[in-house]
């Protein structure tokens, strides 16, 4: 059984054989003698095989040909309408002459003996405008129309389906320049199966379900999508439909929803991913993708579109006449400058109820017992893609160990998924500290407890008591810890994360800060977006390098630095999660940061009592000889920060281990001396016992 494409090709090629033979017989009737030509004899044999009886004369055969051409008109248009070429004619509003030009150009490539016939009647090989004028017997008006078909602004040339050979001399008349048709166009029109190889790294062809019932969607979003799908399904002229812009985080189902809406309009979706190459390459392949979608009648889905390519891609699509979906990444509406009408669809992480439902559905396909997924549902704001990938990763890990999936496997799957999206922009800080490790004044501890209370009581204050209606921004928890090095700023951040049962991610400034304008803000946006979904604590160590005071804009660098600080301040104010900033240069921070803080704790060098507790914590009893160390004397003698006390204690332990002797005060003091020397502080000769009470602190350590 022949396919619609095969039937169309049969009728089209039969017609062109008749048209080519008509030209041959007219030349014979005008006195051209082909009898000495071997090519003529070969062609005549082919033509005889296509006829059911010999010809009486060239003139008699002409009459038969005209009748046959008239008889094939209706079958030809019926076959065209059933094949992809018919829909292409409608989509591009091609004239009958443009269609004949396209078909006549690629027909000899599909049926090679036809090329011999054309060469015989035209005295040269290849298809050019001169040949087409002779084959279709065009008058002057229609020959002018034929010239217009190869104008750069006409659809066949604009979409690179047809082109004029540019390899000849500049003196070659345009009517003698060969017409060329892309092999990809021939392949799609004559087979309609696989995508061209040049598109495969970038594009896929998808046939989706036209229904949305199996997707887990919030009720308002479902109603919006169903309305769009219904409208697209009944609209015949899709060129009048708006482009659909779907934006949201990775994994939110943007491309899946686009293919479903396309299916509702009776179309496959050609999905083009522009994130795999540089701008020039992407735009060149996008042009091919537009052509392929037009030929196939597929909806064009482009995305996810990188921010730096949003405008070039939008411009490249400016003249695309059909249905298109633009997929953007981000948590805020994209800025797209185009004359085309747009319909925006915002997608985001799943709400609690929808996440619960999707986790349950995803777990049905794997081997797992009754698991309490509450910590995953409450601890992360995930997209459908995040959940499905996490379950897939957890299942693979459990299978490799021949056991059932555990909650820890799922959590690791989630972290791997989100870590992949963050790349090298942040590093996860393992939580090893607790309240017992903190040595702070009671007043500071009280303020930390108050800060943590914001998390526990947020739903009461903002939702139950209604403050959310009065406070649009600034509902996150932003803390700043300032103070000298070694006072425990980063440790406090770790304790906060541990108390809130959240991961701690330190922002890697070496990866975030860029010399290129706008790139730093882009990296920071990605960090904040994903941090909101992980509900992790963000740690900005040495925050003064990012939140420095804004100054005059005398130079370009000043202006860009100010823009970065502006963006950070605005984003911090909108950030609903927990962020911790640390600095030992408080005076360098921008003044506008202060009003965005939930807590500003100025950590000071510890007092004697606090230093005593620190020495005891870093010289535990299991350390040989630690019980003989006079920590009271050490605390009184050396006004060190907690970090320096830790370093000195660890150094002393290693020195003792190297000597193979228990720890003693002399080793500890020597370690302190070396620590102070490393810090660039001048140290006088110290006594090895606390007996010499005459030495004052100022006599021991000089800054």
C-alpha positions in Angstrom: 0.0 0.0 0.0 1.4 3.3 -1.0 1.7 6.3 1.3 0.3 9.8 0.6 3.9 11.0 0.0 4.5 8.1 -2.5 1.3 8.8 -4.4 2.1 12.5 -4.6 5.6 11.8 -5.9 4.2 9.4 -8.5 1.7 11.9 -9.9 4.2 14.8 -9.7 7.0 12.9 -11.6 4.6 11.6 -14.2 3.5 15.2 -14.9 7.1 16.4 -15.2 7.9 13.5 -17.7 4.9 14.7 -19.7 6.1 18.3 -19.6 9.6 17.4 -20.5 8.4 15.3 -23.4 6.1 18.1 -24.6 9.2 20.4 -24.8 11.0 17.7 -26.8 8.1 17.2 -29.3 7.7 20.9 -29.8 11.4 21.2 -30.7 11.0 18.3 -33.2 7.9 20.0 -34.7 10.0 23.2 -35.1 12.6 21.3 -37.1 15.2 20.3 -34.5 16.8 17.0 -35.6 17.8 14.7 -32.7 18.4 11.5 -34.8 22.1 11.6 -34.5 22.1 12.1 -30.8 22.8 9.0 -28.6 21.2 10.8 -25.7 18.0 11.2 -27.7 17.8 7.5 -28.5 18.2 6.6 -24.8 15.5 9.1 -23.9 13.2 7.9 -26.6 13.6 4.3 -25.3 12.6 5.5 -21.8 9.6 7.5 -23.2 8.5 4.5 -25.2 8.5 2.3 -22.1 6.2 4.8 -20.4 3.6 4.7 -23.3 1.2 1.9 -24.1 1.7 2.3 -27.9 4.1 3.9 -30.4 3.7 7.5 -31.4 2.4 8.4 -34.9 4.3 11.7 -35.1 5.6 14.4 -32.8 2.6 16.6 -33.5 0.1 13.8 -32.8 2.0 13.0 -29.6 1.7 16.7 -28.5 -2.1 16.4 -28.7 -1.9 13.3 -26.5 0.4 15.0 -24.0 -1.9 18.0 -23.6 -4.8 15.7 -22.9 -2.8 13.8 -20.4 -1.7 17.0 -18.6 -5.3 18.2 -18.4 -6.4 14.9 -17.1 -3.8 14.8 -14.3 -4.7 18.3 -12.9 -7.3 17.1 -10.4 -5.4 14.0 -9.2 -2.3 16.2 -8.9 -3.9 18.6 -6.5 -5.6 15.8 -4.6 -2.2 14.1 -4.1 -0.6 17.4 -3.1 -3.3 18.1 -0.5 -2.7 14.7 1.2 1.1 15.1 1.3 3.2 17.6 3.4 3.7 19.7 0.3 0.1 20.7 0.3 0.2 22.1 3.8 3.5 23.8 3.0 1.8 25.7 0.1 -0.9 27.0 2.5 1.5 27.9 5.3 3.9 29.9 3.0 1.2 31.1 0.6 3.1 29.7 -2.3 2.0 30.5 -5.8 1.5 27.6 -8.3 4.6 28.9 -10.1 6.6 28.8 -7.0 5.4 25.3 -6.3 6.3 24.2 -9.8 9.7 25.7 -9.5 10.4 23.9 -6.3 9.2 20.5 -7.5 10.9 20.8 -10.9 14.2 21.6 -9.2 14.3 18.6 -7.0 12.5 16.1 -9.3 15.7 15.2 -11.3 17.4 14.4 -8.0 14.7 12.0 -7.1 14.3 10.5 -10.6 17.8 10.8 -12.3 16.7 9.9 -15.9 14.5 13.0 -15.8 17.7 15.0 -15.6 18.8 13.5 -18.9 15.5 14.5 -20.5 15.9 18.1 -19.2 19.5 18.2 -20.4 18.5 17.0 -23.9 15.9 19.7 -24.4 18.0 22.5 -22.8 21.4 21.7 -24.1 23.0 21.8 -20.7 22.6 19.9 -17.4 20.9 21.3 -14.3 17.7 23.2 -13.7 17.7 27.0 -14.2 15.1 29.6 -14.8 15.6 29.4 -18.5 14.7 25.7 -18.5 11.7 26.3 -16.4 10.4 29.1 -18.7 10.7 26.6 -21.6 9.2 23.6 -19.8 6.2 25.5 -18.5 5.9 27.6 -21.7 5.7 30.9 -19.8 4.8 34.2 -21.5 6.6 37.4 -20.6 4.4 38.2 -17.6 4.9 34.8 -16.1 8.6 34.8 -16.8 8.8 38.0 -14.7 6.9 36.2 -12.0 9.3 33.3 -12.3 12.2 35.7 -11.6 10.4 36.9 -8.5 10.3 33.4 -7.0 14.1 33.6 -6.4 13.9 36.9 -4.7 15.5 36.8 -1.3 12.3 38.0 0.3 10.2 35.2 -1.1 9.5 32.2 1.1 11.4 29.5 -0.9 14.6 31.5 -0.7 14.0 33.1 2.7 13.7 29.7 4.3 16.6 28.2 2.3 14.5 25.7 0.4 15.7 27.0 -2.9 18.8 29.0 -3.9 20.7 30.2 -7.0 24.1 28.8 -7.6 26.7 31.5 -7.0 29.7 29.6 -8.3 29.5 31.0 -11.8 30.9 34.1 -13.3 29.3 37.4 -12.4 28.5 37.9 -16.1 26.4 34.7 -16.1 22.7 35.7 -16.7 20.5 35.0 -13.8 18.4 32.8 -16.0 21.4 30.6 -16.6 22.4 30.1 -13.0 21.4 26.7 -11.7 18.7 26.4 -9.1 19.6 24.3 -6.1 17.4 22.7 -3.5 18.6 21.5 -0.1 18.9 17.7 0.3 17.2 18.1 3.7 14.2 19.6 2.0 14.1 16.8 -0.5 14.4 14.2 2.3 11.6 15.7 4.4 9.2 16.2 1.5 9.8 12.8 0.0 10.0 10.7 3.2 8.8 12.8 6.1 10.6 10.5 8.6 13.9 11.4 10.3 15.1 14.9 11.0 18.1 16.1 9.0 21.5 15.1 10.5 22.5 18.7 10.8 19.7 19.3 13.3 20.1 16.1 15.4 22.4 17.6 18.0 19.9 20.5 18.5 16.4 19.2 17.7 14.0 16.4 18.3 10.6 15.7 16.9 8.0 14.8 19.6 4.5 13.5 19.3 2.7 14.2 22.6 -0.6 13.4 24.1 -3.1 16.2 23.6 -4.5 15.8 27.1 -3.3 17.3 30.3 -5.1 15.0 32.8 -2.0 13.0 33.7 0.1 16.1 34.6 0.2 17.3 38.2 -0.7 21.0 38.0 -2.1 23.6 40.3 -5.8 24.2 39.6 -5.4 27.8 38.3 -2.6 26.7 36.0 -4.6 23.7 34.7 -7.5 25.9 33.8 -5.3 28.3 32.0 -3.6 25.6 30.0 -6.8 23.8 29.1 -8.3 27.1 27.8 -5.2 27.7 25.6 -5.2 24.1 24.3 -8.9 24.4 23.5 -8.4 27.7 21.6 -5.5 26.3 19.7 -7.4 23.2 18.8 -10.2 25.1 17.0 -8.1 27.8 15.4 -7.3 26.9 11.7 -5.0 29.8 10.9 -2.3 29.4 13.5 -0.4 32.4 12.1 -2.9 34.5 14.0 -2.2 32.8 17.3 0.2 34.3 19.8 3.6 32.9 20.6 3.5 31.1 24.0 6.3 32.0 26.4 6.8 29.5 29.2 9.2 30.5 32.0 10.2 29.0 35.3 13.0 26.9 36.8 14.5 23.9 35.2 12.4 20.8 35.5 9.1 22.7 35.8 7.7 20.9 32.7 8.0 23.9 30.3 8.8 21.9 27.2 6.4 19.1 28.1 3.5 21.5 28.4 4.5 23.2 25.1 4.3 19.8 23.3 0.9 19.0 24.9 -0.5 22.3 23.7 1.0 21.7 20.2 -0.7 18.2 20.2 -4.0 19.8 21.1 -3.7 21.8 17.8 -3.1 18.6 15.9 0.7 19.1 15.5 3.9 17.4 16.4 6.5 19.5 18.1 9.9 20.2 16.8 11.9 20.9 20.0 15.0 23.0 19.4 17.6 23.3 22.2 19.8 26.4 21.7 22.0 25.8 24.7 24.5 23.6 22.8 26.6 26.1 20.8 27.8 29.6 20.2 25.5 32.3 19.0 26.4 32.1 15.3 26.0 28.3 15.2 22.8 28.3 17.2 21.2 31.0 14.9 22.2 29.1 11.8 20.7 25.8 13.1 17.6 27.7 14.3 17.0 28.8 10.7 17.1 25.2 9.6 14.8 24.2 12.4 12.3 26.9 11.3 12.4 25.5 7.8 12.0 22.0 9.0 9.0 22.9 11.2 7.4 24.7 8.3 7.8 21.8 5.9 6.5 19.3 8.5 3.7 21.5 9.8 5.1 21.0 13.3 4.9 23.6 16.2 8.4 25.0 16.9 9.5 24.8 20.6 12.7 26.7 21.3 14.4 26.4 24.6 15.6 26.6 27.2 16.9 29.9 25.8 20.0 31.2 27.5 19.6 34.8 28.7 22.4 36.1 26.4 20.6 34.5 23.4 17.1 35.7 24.2 17.1 38.8 22.0 19.1 37.3 19.1 16.8 34.3 19.0 13.7 36.5 19.2 15.0 38.6 16.3 15.8 35.4 14.3 12.2 34.3 14.8 10.7 37.7 13.8 9.5 36.5 10.4 8.5 33.0 11.4 4.8 32.8 10.4 3.7 29.8 12.4 3.1 28.6 16.0 6.1 28.9 18.3 6.8 28.3 22.0 9.6 30.1 23.7 11.0 28.3 26.8 12.8 30.5 29.3 14.6 29.8 32.5 14.2 32.0 35.6 11.8 32.9 38.4 10.9 36.3 36.9 9.1 37.2 33.7 11.5 37.4 30.8 12.0 40.6 28.7 11.2 39.8 25.1 11.1 42.6 22.5 9.0 41.5 19.5 6.0 42.7 17.5 4.4 39.3 17.8 1.6 38.9 20.3 2.8 36.9 23.3 1.0 34.7 25.9 3.1 34.1 29.0 2.8 31.0 31.2 4.6 31.1 34.6 5.6 27.7 36.0 7.3 27.1 39.3 8.1 24.5 42.0 5.2 22.3 43.1 3.1 23.3 46.1 3.1 21.0 49.2 0.0 19.0 48.0 1.2 18.6 44.5 4.7 17.6 45.6 3.2 15.0 47.9 1.1 13.5 45.0 4.0 13.4 42.6 6.4 11.8 45.1 3.8 9.1 45.7 3.3 8.5 42.0 7.0 8.5 41.3 7.7 6.0 44.1 5.1 3.5 42.7 7.6 2.3 40.0 10.5 1.5 42.3 11.2 -0.9 45.1 10.8 0.9 48.4 9.0 0.2 51.7 6.8 2.7 53.6 9.0 5.8 53.7 8.3 9.0 55.5 9.0 11.6 52.8 7.9 14.6 55.0 11.4 15.9 55.3 11.8 16.0 51.5 8.4 17.5 50.9 8.8 20.2 53.6 12.6 20.8 53.1 12.7 21.4 49.4 10.6 23.3 46.8 11.1 21.0 43.8 9.9 20.9 40.3 8.4 17.7 38.7 11.7 17.2 36.9 13.7 17.4 40.2 11.5 14.8 41.8 11.5 12.3 38.9 15.3 12.6 38.5 15.9 12.2 42.2 13.8 9.0 42.3 15.6 7.7 39.3 19.0 8.4 40.9 18.0 6.9 44.2 16.6 3.7 42.5 19.8 3.2 40.5 21.9 3.6 43.7 19.8 1.1 45.6 19.8 -1.4 42.8 23.6 -1.3 42.7 23.6 -2.4 46.3 20.7 -4.9 45.9 18.4 -3.2 48.5 15.3 -1.1 48.7 15.4 2.6 48.3 15.8 4.6 51.5 14.9 8.2 52.3 18.7 9.0 52.4 19.0 7.8 48.8 16.2 10.1 47.8 17.7 13.0 49.6 21.1 12.4 48.0 19.3 12.3 44.6 17.7 15.7 45.3 21.0 17.2 46.3 22.8 15.8 43.3 20.1 17.2 41.0 20.3 20.7 42.5 24.1 20.6 42.9 24.3 19.9 39.2 22.3 23.0 38.4 24.4 25.1 40.7 27.6 23.8 39.1 30.7 25.3 40.7 29.0 28.5 42.0 28.6 27.2 45.5 30.1 24.5 47.8 28.2 22.5 50.4 29.6 23.0 53.9 29.3 19.9 56.0 27.7 20.6 59.4 29.9 19.6 62.3 29.1 22.2 64.9 26.4 22.5 67.5 25.3 24.9 70.3 27.9 23.3 72.6 30.7 24.4 70.3 29.7 28.1 70.5 31.4 30.2 73.0 29.5 33.5 73.0 28.2 36.0 75.5 24.7 35.3 76.7 23.4 38.4 75.0 24.6 37.2 71.7 23.1 33.7 72.2 19.8 35.3 73.0 19.8 37.2 69.8 20.6 34.1 67.9 17.7 32.3 69.5 15.5 35.2 68.5 16.7 34.9 64.9 15.9 31.2 64.7 12.5 31.8 66.1 11.6 33.7 62.9 11.7 30.4 61.1 9.6 28.5 63.6 6.9 31.2 63.9 6.8 32.5 60.4 3.5 30.9 59.5 1.9 32.3 62.6 3.2 35.9 62.2 2.8 36.2 58.4 -0.2 34.0 57.7 -2.3 33.6 60.8 -1.8 37.2 62.1 -1.9 38.7 58.6 1.4 40.5 58.4 2.0 38.9 55.0 -0.6 41.3 53.6 1.3 44.3 54.9 4.9 43.1 54.1 5.5 42.3 50.5 9.3 42.0 50.7 11.8 41.4 53.5 10.2 38.2 54.9 13.5 36.2 54.6 16.0 35.8 57.4 19.2 37.7 56.6 22.0 37.8 59.2 25.3 39.6 59.2 28.2 38.5 61.4 31.0 41.0 61.6 34.2 40.9 63.7 37.9 40.2 63.7 39.2 37.0 62.0 38.8 33.8 64.1 35.8 35.0 66.1 33.6 32.1 64.8 31.5 33.9 62.2 31.4 30.9 59.8 30.9 28.5 62.7 27.8 30.4 63.8 26.4 30.1 60.3 26.9 26.3 60.4 25.1 26.1 63.8 22.2 28.1 62.3 21.9 25.7 59.4 22.1 22.7 61.7 19.4 24.1 64.0 17.1 24.7 61.1 17.8 21.3 59.6 19.0 23.0 56.4 22.1 22.5 54.2 24.7 25.3 54.2 26.0 26.4 50.9 29.0 28.8 50.7 29.0 31.1 47.6 32.3 30.7 45.7 33.2 34.2 44.9 35.9 33.1 42.5 33.3 31.5 40.3 30.6 34.1 40.7 32.4 37.4 40.2 33.1 38.1 36.5 34.7 40.9 34.6 32.0 40.8 32.0 29.1 43.2 32.5 26.0 41.5 33.8 27.6 38.1 34.2 28.0 38.4 38.0 24.3 39.3 38.4 23.4 36.3 36.2 25.4 33.9 38.3 23.9 35.3 41.5 20.4 35.0 40.1 21.0 31.4 39.5 22.2 30.9 43.0 19.3 32.6 44.6 16.8 30.8 42.4 18.0 27.4 43.3 18.6 28.3 46.9 14.9 29.2 47.2 14.0 25.7 46.0 16.5 23.9 48.3 15.6 26.0 51.3 19.3 26.0 52.1 21.2 28.6 54.1 23.3 30.7 51.8 26.7 31.8 53.2 28.4 34.9 51.7 31.9 34.8 53.4 33.9 38.0 53.0 30.6 39.8 52.0 32.4 43.1 51.8 33.8 42.0 48.4 30.2 41.8 47.0 28.3 44.4 49.2 30.9 47.1 49.1 29.8 50.7 49.4 28.5 52.2 46.2 30.6 55.2 45.0 30.7 57.7 42.2 30.4 56.3 38.6 33.5 58.0 37.2 34.6 54.9 35.4 32.9 51.9 33.7 34.1 49.5 36.5 32.5 51.7 39.2 29.2 51.7 37.3 29.2 47.9 36.9 30.1 47.4 40.6 27.3 49.7 41.7 24.9 47.7 39.5 26.0 44.5 41.1 25.4 45.9 44.6 22.0 47.3 43.6 21.0 43.9 42.3 22.2 42.1 45.4 20.4 44.4 47.7 17.1 44.1 45.8 17.5 40.3 45.6 18.2 40.0 49.3 15.1 41.9 50.1 13.0 39.6 48.0 14.7 36.4 49.1 12.4 34.3 51.3 15.0 32.0 52.7 18.0 32.2 55.1 21.2 34.0 54.1 24.3 34.7 56.3 26.9 37.3 55.5 30.2 37.5 57.2 32.9 40.2 57.2 35.8 41.5 59.1 35.5 44.9 57.3 32.1 46.1 58.4 33.1 49.7 57.6 33.4 48.7 53.9 29.8 47.5 53.6 27.1 49.5 51.8 24.9 51.4 54.3 21.7 50.2 52.6 22.5 46.6 53.6 21.7 47.4 57.3 17.9 47.8 56.9 17.6 44.5 55.1 19.1 42.6 58.0 17.1 40.5 60.4 20.2 40.2 62.7 23.5 42.0 62.9 25.8 40.3 65.4 29.2 42.0 66.0 31.4 39.2 67.3 34.2 40.4 69.6 37.4 38.8 70.8 36.4 36.4 73.6 36.8 37.6 77.2 38.8 35.6 79.7 36.0 33.3 80.8 35.1 32.6 77.2 38.8 31.9 76.3 38.9 29.5 79.2 36.0 27.5 77.8 37.6 27.5 74.4 40.9 26.2 75.7 39.1 23.4 77.6 37.1 22.5 74.5 40.2 22.2 72.3 42.3 20.4 75.0 40.0 17.5 75.9 40.9 14.9 78.5 41.6 12.2 76.0 44.6 14.3 74.9 47.6 12.9 76.8 48.8 15.4 79.4 45.9 17.8 78.7 44.7 17.6 82.3 48.1 19.2 83.5 47.6 22.3 81.3 46.7 25.5 83.3 44.0 26.8 81.0 43.2 29.6 83.4 46.7 31.0 82.9 46.5 30.6 79.1 43.1 32.4 79.0 44.5 35.2 81.1 47.8 35.6 79.3 46.7 35.4 75.6 43.8 37.5 74.3 43.3 35.3 71.3 40.3 34.7 69.1 38.6 31.3 69.1 40.1 30.4 65.7 43.6 31.2 67.0 43.1 29.1 70.1 41.9 26.2 68.0 45.0 26.5 65.7 47.4 26.7 68.7 45.8 23.7 70.4 45.9 21.6 67.2 49.5 22.6 66.5 50.5 21.7 70.1 48.9 18.3 69.8 50.9 17.6 66.6 54.1 18.8 68.2 53.5 16.5 71.2 52.7 13.6 68.9 55.9 14.2 66.9 58.0 14.2 70.1 56.2 11.1 71.3 55.6 12.8 74.7 52.4 13.9 76.5 51.3 17.5 76.1 52.7 20.0 78.5 52.5 23.8 79.0 55.8 24.5 77.3 54.6 22.9 74.0 51.3 24.8 74.2 53.1 28.1 74.8 55.4 27.4 71.9 52.4 26.7 69.7 50.9 30.0 70.8 54.1 31.8 70.0 54.2 30.3 66.5 50.5 31.1 65.9 51.1 34.7 66.9 54.1 34.9 64.7 52.1 33.5 61.8 49.6 36.3 62.5 52.3 38.9 62.2 52.2 39.9 65.9 55.5 40.5 67.7 56.0 38.1 70.7 58.6 38.7 73.5 60.3 35.7 75.2 57.6 34.0 77.2 57.9 32.1 80.5 57.2 28.4 80.4 55.3 28.4 83.7 52.6 30.7 85.1 54.8 31.5 88.1 56.1 34.7 86.7 53.2 37.0 87.4 55.2 40.2 86.9 54.9 40.1 83.1 52.0 42.2 81.9 50.0 41.2 78.8 51.3 44.3 77.0 54.8 43.1 77.7 54.1 39.8 76.0 52.2 40.6 72.8 52.7 43.7 70.7 50.3 44.3 67.7 
